[in-house]
Amino acid sequence: MVFLDGDHYPFTSKLDFNCTNNIVEYEACIMGICAAIERKIKVLEVYGDSALVIYQLKGEWETRDPKLVLELIKEFDDITFCYLSRDEN
């Protein structure tokens, strides 16, 4: 997590179940959003290099179960999702 003033707050976690790469990307995004909520952040820009995850979260692509993210999004005054190609990341 990087703040506008340049401060970095790294965090790590481990998924303790078998899953696809897409699930890993989705879970990592959710963990980052939860970390922002814990820090009482109200305006958030989420950047990711998984087109599937970012476009689903933006509502541009269908997702099977958007409920969790939709609940998390309610915690923010403003949240945007931005796709970065792996070349830009």
Helices and strands as residue ranges (DSSP letters): H 21-38, E 43-48, H 51-57, H 67-73, E 78-83
